[in-house]
Amino acid sequence: MDFNDDFFSDKPKAGTSDFLTLKAGEEVVGVFHGEVKGFWKHFKGPICKGRNECEECAKGGQASKKFQINFITKGSEGYVIKKWERGITEGKALGALSQDYDLRNHLFKIRRTGSGKDDTVYSIIPMPNGNLPEELKTFISNIKNVSEAFQKTEKTDFSKGDYKPVEDSKFSTDDIPF
């Protein structure tokens, strides 16, 4: 068994949602892929369309900077693409890692600790010998139209190029540090 295949064997935590979600103490191994989509979002609410256009802002709500990037991991039926949506803290961590690692060609472990808004921390750990397995490279080479791989849809079949873009936001990806 290849060293990298062993990383995936006991961690099929991909779930059925389009989003990568982890509970306290869970971790998942995979690779980042595609373009970064930046936006403003209200906590457990809608994407902010800007202070003058947003109903939540008009009510006094505060939006925070978020980003999405695709994360490919192994699910129970093979490789799956998940959207990982996080805030500026994780964005800065990825920015720092991108100085030493090619985020799209190295395996990473994402680990969640904590269970609430104020104590949750996501650790992004480069895997030792984080080379991508050939099976994963083949999966990635078959993905079509990667630049549009940010979806707001359920059960998208990425292998057939079924893409629907995320709602637009007044946020530039130039503000994302990677």
Buried (B, 14 or more C-beta within 10 A) or exposed (E): EEEBEEBBEEBBBBBEEBEBBBEEEEBBBBBBBBEBBBBBBBEEEBBBBEEEEBEBBEEEBEBEBBBBBBBBBBBEEEBBBBBBBBEBEBBEBBBEBBEEBEBBBBBBBBBBBEEEEEEEEBEBBEBEEBBBBEBBEEBBEEBEEBEBBBBEEEEBEBEEEEBEEBEEBBBEEEEBBB
